[in-house]
Amino acid sequence: MTRASRASRPPRPRGTLRFRLFKAYWVTFQVIWSYLSLKLLARFLGHDAILHALSERHLANAKRVEHTILELQGLFIKVGQLISIMTNFLPEEFRRGLEGLQDQVPPRPYEEIDGRIREEFGEGPDSVFREFDREPIASASLGQVHRARLKSGEEVAVKVQHLDIDEIVRVDLKAIRRILGIVRWFVPIQGLDAYYSQIREMILAELDFDLEARHIERIAANFVNDPMVSFPKVYRELSTHRVLVTSFVNGVKISDVVGIGRLGVDRKALAERVLKAYCQMIFVDGVYHADPHPGNILARPDGGIVFLDFGAVAVLSTEMKEGITQFLEGVIGRDTEAIARSLRRMGFIARHGDTAVSERVIEYFHRRFQEEIHIESLNLKDIKIDPQKGLENIADFRKLDIGIRELTSTFRVPKDWVLLERTVLLLTGLCTHLDPEMNPMTTIRPYLEEFVFGKRDFGELMLSAVKDMALGAISIPDDIKRYLAKAMRGDLEMRFRGMRESTSLIYALGHQLIYTLFALAGAGAAYLFDERAAWTARNVALGVSGWFLLALVLSMLGARRFKRRS
């Protein structure tokens, strides 16, 4: 089919564009001045008064920014949502306000939809479709969706980009880049250019309906053998870069517990099905629907689920997959260097970031993790997040002699991880809404174990675990190296207070080393006996190894309690 001329497109009023830009810049300066004025007054206020005033500024500015974004509409709503999940430097009040933005705008006139379809197909909706509903069923900043019927009789959903979206994207992205530049001029936050690039990339990807069609088909192919998980059918012959035609799907929003109850569907089974579908997408297939908003997942009368709107789809990169595995192994093995390598591989550490800063921060948080997290509490429902701990961690950066500028220039939050984290948070909220008593870890654990450990058998995992513990137990040479380095620089201080306690700890370390060696020897013997089919000897060796492994764990726990008392 021929394409209509683009010359017929109605231009967007220039006055409207100028007003939107002026409004955006004006609010930016208002927000910046509110903080600068507080900084000028800080010398006359006490510490508590400053914190109170700062909290009030955050709340007032969050409302101001949210109100302005809703007034400007266009791309600002979409960018506001993305900034809230892409950045880690915004105050919590700002993030909460921006995360609550709903990408819902008044629908465009039907004449614009008619113009877009004529531009893409060379003829109007009434010629392309048997029926076309002029009233949209949904409208957002980038486009809107209309219900229609094909000439062959199938009912479809037609997603159409706004006629002037190219101009909106060009102007709004330019304005947003300038706003970030203004912010950076007043506040020395590193990495804003990288955040802007990621946001721009995500928006342009969402504007590519060809890409969205491929995403639907790719993910649907991974579930071809699961009749309880379904996806809209893409009508390729009627879809273009700016118009997407899919089958119309009926169902109940996954968050509508009353509607689901009317269907007679078991909510617990439904939550389990949604979670398993995401486990397959993330851990098995590596490509997943990255926006599990309640409106994007429907419940079917038979208890199945339907996924809609694939504008946000994420692919778990090879670097992220391997990095997650290396990170978990580093944590288990208490290997700070391995943790640093995994974070660099995943993209959390900037390519030209300060290595010394990253090492100090990682070592600090790894130590805090070991002190505060216990193996018996690794259950999702038992994990508690104490906001005060976060404040203590931030305050401790001063002790490490690390400033905010150094942190933001050294560390990044890669897009892969941001989308994954946001997806997991939304998914957890969705599933617990359906089943408040659900423990997601019960469902996730098998997928996670397969993802991390792959096809390795139990014997190999056991040997690997014992080896990691052995390396952790005999890691004192690394400490000695650090002490020697301090001595060479003349920074070594000798203190004899607590000599008896230190001697006891060294004595415990000696026992731990002996236990580790015997556990390794037993595991190695068990492996050799298993190769020779000497089952009785293998079991005895495993028992010996297990006994020394238990003794090692008890010794380490005892040493930790002793160290805390001292």
C-alpha positions in Angstrom: 0.0 0.0 0.0 1.2 3.5 -0.7 2.0 6.0 2.0 0.3 9.4 2.2 2.4 12.6 2.1 3.7 13.9 5.4 3.1 17.4 4.2 -0.6 17.1 5.2 0.3 16.8 8.9 -1.0 19.8 11.0 1.9 21.6 12.6 2.0 21.9 16.4 1.4 25.6 17.5 4.8 27.2 18.3 3.3 29.2 21.1 2.3 26.1 22.9 5.9 24.7 22.6 7.4 27.9 23.9 5.0 28.0 26.9 5.8 24.4 27.8 9.6 25.1 27.7 9.3 28.3 29.7 7.2 26.5 32.3 9.6 23.7 32.6 12.7 25.9 32.9 10.9 28.2 35.4 9.9 25.4 37.7 13.5 24.0 37.5 14.9 27.3 38.8 12.2 27.5 41.5 13.2 24.1 42.8 16.9 24.9 42.7 16.4 28.3 44.4 14.4 26.7 47.2 17.5 24.5 48.1 20.0 27.3 47.6 18.1 29.6 49.9 18.0 26.9 52.5 21.8 26.6 52.2 22.2 30.3 52.7 20.0 30.1 55.9 21.7 26.9 57.2 24.4 28.9 59.1 21.7 30.5 61.2 19.8 27.3 61.9 20.4 24.3 64.1 20.9 20.8 62.8 17.4 19.6 63.6 15.9 22.7 62.1 17.8 22.2 58.9 16.6 18.6 58.6 13.0 19.6 59.2 13.2 22.5 56.7 14.9 20.1 54.1 12.1 17.6 54.5 9.5 20.3 54.0 11.4 21.5 50.9 11.4 17.9 49.5 7.7 17.6 50.0 6.8 21.0 48.5 9.1 20.5 45.5 7.8 17.0 44.9 4.3 18.4 44.6 5.4 21.3 42.5 7.3 19.0 40.0 4.4 16.5 39.9 1.8 19.2 39.2 4.0 20.7 36.5 4.6 17.4 34.8 0.8 16.7 34.7 0.2 20.2 33.3 2.9 19.9 30.6 2.0 16.3 29.7 3.7 15.1 26.5 6.9 13.3 27.1 7.4 14.8 30.6 5.1 12.2 32.2 7.0 9.3 30.6 10.3 10.8 31.5 9.2 11.6 35.0 8.3 7.9 35.5 11.6 6.7 34.0 13.7 9.2 36.1 12.1 7.9 39.2 13.3 4.4 38.5 16.6 5.2 36.7 18.1 7.5 39.3 19.4 6.9 42.8 20.2 10.5 43.7 16.7 11.8 44.1 15.2 12.2 47.6 12.6 9.6 48.5 9.8 12.1 48.4 10.6 12.9 44.8 10.7 9.3 43.8 7.4 8.5 45.4 5.7 11.4 43.7 7.1 10.6 40.3 6.4 6.9 40.6 2.8 7.7 41.2 2.5 9.4 37.8 0.0 7.7 35.6 0.6 7.9 31.9 -3.0 8.8 31.1 -3.7 12.0 29.1 -6.9 13.3 27.3 -7.4 11.5 24.0 -6.5 13.2 20.8 -9.2 14.1 18.2 -10.2 11.4 15.9 -9.0 13.5 12.9 -5.4 13.0 14.1 -5.9 9.2 14.3 -7.4 9.3 10.8 -4.4 11.3 9.6 -1.9 8.9 11.1 -3.5 5.8 9.6 -3.8 7.5 6.2 -0.1 8.4 6.5 0.8 4.8 7.2 -1.6 2.9 4.9 -2.6 5.5 2.2 -6.3 5.3 3.2 -8.5 6.0 6.3 -9.6 3.6 9.1 -13.0 3.0 7.5 -11.2 1.5 4.4 -8.6 -0.5 6.3 -11.0 -2.0 8.8 -14.6 -3.2 8.6 -15.4 -1.2 11.8 -13.3 1.3 13.8 -14.4 2.8 17.1 -13.7 6.5 17.1 -13.5 6.6 20.9 -10.2 5.3 22.3 -10.2 2.7 25.0 -6.9 4.0 26.4 -4.8 7.1 25.8 -1.2 7.8 26.9 1.5 10.3 26.1 2.9 8.4 23.1 -0.3 7.2 21.5 -3.8 5.7 22.1 -5.6 2.5 21.5 -8.9 2.0 19.5 -11.1 -1.0 19.2 -11.7 -2.2 15.6 -12.9 -5.2 13.5 -11.0 -6.6 10.6 -12.7 -7.3 7.2 -12.3 -11.0 8.0 -14.4 -10.5 11.2 -11.7 -10.7 14.0 -11.9 -8.1 16.8 -8.6 -6.2 17.2 -6.9 -3.5 19.2 -5.3 -0.8 17.2 -2.4 1.1 18.9 -1.7 4.4 17.1 1.1 6.9 17.8 0.1 10.5 18.0 0.5 12.4 14.8 2.9 15.0 16.2 4.9 12.6 18.5 8.1 13.1 16.6 8.0 16.9 17.3 7.1 16.3 20.9 9.9 13.8 21.4 12.5 16.2 19.8 11.5 19.3 21.8 10.8 17.6 25.1 14.0 15.5 25.1 16.0 18.6 24.2 14.4 20.5 27.1 14.9 17.6 29.5 18.6 17.5 28.6 19.0 21.2 29.2 17.2 20.9 32.6 19.6 18.1 33.7 22.4 20.4 32.6 21.1 23.2 34.7 20.7 20.9 37.7 24.3 19.6 37.2 25.6 23.2 37.1 24.2 23.9 40.6 24.5 20.4 42.1 27.7 18.4 41.2 26.0 15.1 40.4 28.0 12.9 38.1 26.4 10.5 35.6 23.4 12.7 34.5 24.5 12.3 30.8 24.4 8.6 31.2 21.0 8.6 32.8 19.7 10.9 30.0 21.1 8.5 27.3 19.4 5.5 28.9 16.1 7.4 29.2 16.3 8.5 25.6 17.1 5.0 24.4 14.1 3.6 26.3 11.7 6.1 25.0 12.8 5.6 21.4 12.5 1.9 21.8 8.9 2.3 23.1 8.1 4.3 19.9 9.2 1.5 17.7 6.1 -0.6 17.2 8.0 -3.0 14.9 10.2 -3.8 17.9 7.2 -4.2 20.1 5.7 -6.7 17.6 8.9 -8.7 17.6 8.9 -8.7 21.4 5.4 -10.1 21.6 6.2 -12.9 19.1 9.5 -13.7 20.8 8.1 -14.1 24.3 4.9 -15.8 23.1 7.1 -18.4 21.3 8.7 -19.3 24.7 5.3 -20.2 26.1 3.9 -22.0 23.1 3.6 -25.2 25.2 1.9 -23.5 28.1 -1.8 -23.0 27.4 -2.4 -21.1 30.6 -0.2 -18.2 29.6 -1.2 -16.4 26.4 -0.4 -13.3 24.4 -2.2 -11.1 21.8 -1.7 -12.2 18.2 0.1 -9.7 16.0 -1.3 -8.9 12.6 1.9 -8.2 10.7 0.2 -7.2 7.5 -1.6 -4.4 9.3 1.2 -3.3 11.6 3.9 -0.6 10.8 6.5 1.3 12.7 3.8 3.6 14.1 0.6 1.4 14.1 0.3 -1.9 15.9 -2.7 -4.2 15.3 -3.2 -7.1 17.7 -6.1 -9.4 18.6 -8.5 -7.9 21.2 -8.3 -9.8 24.5 -11.0 -9.9 27.1 -10.2 -10.5 30.8 -10.2 -9.1 34.3 -7.3 -6.9 35.5 -5.0 -9.0 37.7 -5.5 -6.5 40.6 -9.3 -6.7 40.5 -9.8 -9.3 43.3 -13.6 -8.8 43.2 -13.8 -9.5 39.5 -11.5 -12.5 39.8 -13.7 -13.8 42.5 -16.7 -13.5 40.2 -14.8 -15.6 37.7 -14.4 -18.3 40.3 -10.6 -18.3 39.8 -8.3 -19.3 42.7 -6.3 -16.2 43.6 -3.4 -18.2 45.1 -3.1 -20.3 42.0 -3.3 -17.2 39.9 -0.5 -15.5 41.9 1.6 -18.7 41.5 1.0 -18.7 37.8 2.1 -15.1 37.3 5.2 -15.6 39.4 6.2 -18.8 37.5 5.7 -17.1 34.2 8.1 -14.3 35.2 10.6 -16.9 36.6 10.7 -18.5 33.2 11.0 -15.2 31.4 13.8 -13.9 33.6 15.8 -17.0 34.6 15.2 -19.4 31.7 14.5 -17.3 28.6 16.4 -14.1 29.5 13.8 -11.8 28.0 10.8 -10.5 30.0 7.9 -8.1 30.1 9.3 -5.2 32.1 6.1 -3.5 33.1 3.9 -5.8 35.2 1.4 -3.1 35.8 -2.0 -4.4 36.9 -3.5 -3.2 33.6 -1.0 -5.1 31.6 -1.9 -8.6 32.9 -5.4 -10.0 32.6 -7.0 -13.0 34.3 -8.9 -15.4 32.1 -12.1 -17.3 33.2 -10.2 -20.6 33.0 -7.5 -19.3 35.5 -5.0 -18.5 32.8 -3.3 -15.2 32.3 -2.8 -12.8 29.4 0.1 -10.3 29.0 -0.6 -7.0 27.2 1.5 -3.9 26.2 5.0 -4.9 25.4 6.4 -1.4 25.0 8.7 -2.1 27.9 10.6 -5.4 27.4 14.0 -6.1 28.9 16.7 -8.6 27.9 19.0 -9.9 30.6 22.4 -9.4 29.0 25.2 -12.0 29.2 27.2 -9.7 31.4 24.3 -9.3 33.8 23.6 -13.1 33.9 27.3 -14.0 34.5 27.7 -11.1 36.9 24.8 -12.1 39.1 26.2 -15.6 39.4 29.7 -14.3 40.2 28.3 -11.9 42.7 26.4 -14.6 44.6 29.4 -16.9 44.6 31.6 -14.0 45.9 29.2 -13.3 48.7 29.0 -17.0 49.7 32.8 -17.3 49.5 33.3 -13.9 51.3 35.5 -12.8 48.5 35.4 -9.0 48.2 37.6 -8.9 45.1 35.2 -11.3 43.3 32.3 -9.1 44.4 34.0 -6.1 42.9 34.7 -7.9 39.6 31.1 -9.1 39.4 29.8 -5.5 40.0 32.2 -4.1 37.4 31.0 -6.8 34.9 27.4 -6.0 35.5 28.1 -2.3 35.0 27.6 -1.0 38.6 31.1 0.4 38.6 31.8 3.1 36.1 34.5 2.3 33.5 36.7 5.1 34.6 35.6 5.1 38.2 37.9 5.4 41.2 39.1 1.9 42.1 40.1 2.8 45.6 36.6 4.3 46.3 34.8 1.2 44.9 37.0 -1.1 46.9 36.4 0.8 50.2 32.6 0.9 49.6 32.3 -2.7 48.6 34.4 -3.9 51.5 32.3 -1.8 53.9 28.9 -3.1 52.7 30.2 -6.6 52.5 31.3 -6.4 56.1 28.0 -4.9 57.2 26.1 -7.6 55.3 28.1 -10.3 57.2 27.4 -8.6 60.5 23.7 -8.0 60.0 22.3 -10.8 57.9 22.1 -14.4 59.3 21.5 -17.5 57.2 18.4 -18.5 59.3 16.6 -15.2 58.3 16.9 -15.6 54.6 13.2 -15.8 54.1 11.4 -13.1 52.2 8.7 -12.6 54.9 11.3 -12.4 57.7 13.6 -9.8 56.1 13.1 -6.4 57.6 14.4 -3.1 56.2 15.4 -0.6 58.8 15.4 2.9 57.4 17.8 4.0 60.2 20.4 1.5 58.9 20.4 3.3 55.6 21.0 6.6 57.3 23.8 5.1 59.4 25.4 3.7 56.2 25.3 7.1 54.5 26.7 8.7 57.6 29.5 6.2 57.7 30.7 7.4 54.3 32.2 10.3 56.1 34.3 7.9 58.1 35.4 6.4 54.8 36.3 9.9 53.5 34.0 9.4 50.5 31.9 12.2 49.2 28.7 12.2 47.2 30.5 13.3 44.1 33.0 10.4 44.3 30.1 8.0 44.8 28.1 9.2 41.8 31.2 9.3 39.6 32.3 5.8 40.6 29.0 3.8 40.8 26.2 3.5 38.2 22.9 1.6 38.3 22.8 -0.2 34.9 19.6 -0.2 33.0 19.4 -4.0 33.0 19.4 -4.0 36.8 17.0 -1.0 37.2 14.4 -2.7 35.0 14.9 -6.0 36.7 14.6 -4.5 40.2 11.5 -2.5 39.3 9.9 -5.5 37.7 10.6 -7.7 40.8 9.2 -5.0 43.1 6.0 -4.5 41.0 5.6 -8.3 40.7 6.1 -8.9 44.4 3.4 -6.3 45.2 1.1 -7.8 42.6 1.4 -11.4 43.9 1.1 -10.5 47.6 -2.0 -8.5 46.7 -3.5 -11.6 45.2 -2.2 -13.9 48.0 -1.1 -12.0 51.1 0.3 -15.2 52.7 2.4 -16.1 49.7 6.2 -16.7 50.2 7.6 -16.0 46.7 10.9 -17.6 47.6 9.3 -21.0 47.5 8.5 -20.6 43.8 11.6 -18.6 42.9 14.2 -20.8 44.6 14.3 -23.7 42.1 14.7 -21.3 39.2 17.3 -19.3 41.0 19.3 -22.4 41.9 19.3 -23.5 38.3 20.2 -20.0 37.1 23.2 -19.7 39.5 24.5 -23.3 39.6 23.4 -24.6 36.2 23.9 -28.3 35.7 26.6 -28.9 38.4 25.7 -31.9 40.6 25.5 -32.1 44.3 29.1 -33.4 44.8 30.6 -30.6 42.8 28.5 -28.0 44.7 29.6 -29.5 48.0 33.3 -29.4 47.0 32.8 -25.8 45.8 31.1 -24.7 49.0 33.8 -26.4 51.2 36.5 -24.8 49.1 34.9 -21.3 49.4 34.7 -21.7 53.2 38.3 -22.9 53.3 39.4 -19.9 51.4 37.4 -17.7 53.7 38.9 -19.4 56.8 42.5 -19.0 55.6 42.1 -15.4 54.3 44.3 -14.0 57.0 47.3 -13.7 54.6 45.4 -10.9 52.8 45.1 -9.1 56.1 48.8 -9.6 56.7 49.5 -8.1 53.3 47.5 -5.0 54.2 49.3 -4.7 57.6 52.7 -5.0 55.8 51.6 -2.3 53.3 50.7 0.0 56.2 54.0 -0.7 57.9 55.9 0.2 54.7 54.0 3.5 54.6 54.6 4.1 58.4 50.9 4.0 59.1 50.9 0.9 61.3 49.8 1.4 64.9 50.5 -1.2 67.6 47.9 -1.7 70.4 48.2 -4.3 73.1 44.8 -3.8 74.7 42.7 -6.9 74.5 45.7 -9.2 74.1 43.9 -12.2 75.6 40.9 -11.8 73.4 43.0 -11.6 70.3 44.9 -14.7 71.3 41.7 -16.6 71.8 40.5 -15.5 68.3 43.8 -16.6 66.8 43.4 -20.0 68.6 39.9 -20.3 67.1 41.2 -19.5 63.6 43.7 -22.3 64.0 41.0 -24.7 64.8 38.9 -23.5 61.9 41.9 -24.1 59.6 42.2 -27.7 60.8 38.5 -28.3 60.5 38.6 -26.9 57.0 41.5 -29.1 55.9 39.8 -32.3 57.3 36.5 -31.3 55.6 38.3 -30.9 52.3 40.1 -34.2 52.7 36.8 -36.0 53.5 35.0 -34.4 50.6 37.9 -35.3 48.2 38.0 -38.9 49.5 34.2 -39.1 49.0 34.6 -37.9 45.4 37.3 -40.6 44.7 35.2 -43.3 46.3 32.2 -42.3 44.3 34.2 -42.6 41.1 35.1 -46.2 42.1 31.6 -47.1 43.2 32.7 -47.7 46.7 29.4 -46.6 48.2 30.0 -47.5 51.9 33.4 -45.8 51.9 31.9 -42.8 50.2 29.2 -42.4 52.8 31.7 -42.7 55.6 33.9 -40.0 54.0 30.9 -37.8 53.5 30.0 -38.2 57.1 33.5 -37.3 58.2 33.5 -34.3 55.9 30.1 -33.2 57.2 31.2 -33.5 60.8 34.2 -31.3 60.3 32.1 -28.9 58.2 29.6 -28.6 61.1 32.5 -28.1 63.6 33.8 -25.3 61.3 30.5 -23.5 61.2 30.0 -23.8 65.0 33.6 -22.5 65.6 33.0 -19.5 63.2 29.7 -18.6 65.0 31.4 -18.9 68.4 34.2 -16.7 67.3 31.7 -14.1 66.0 29.8 -14.0 69.3 33.1 -13.7 71.2 34.2 -10.9 69.0 31.0 -9.0 69.6 31.3 -9.4 73.4 34.8 -8.1 73.3 
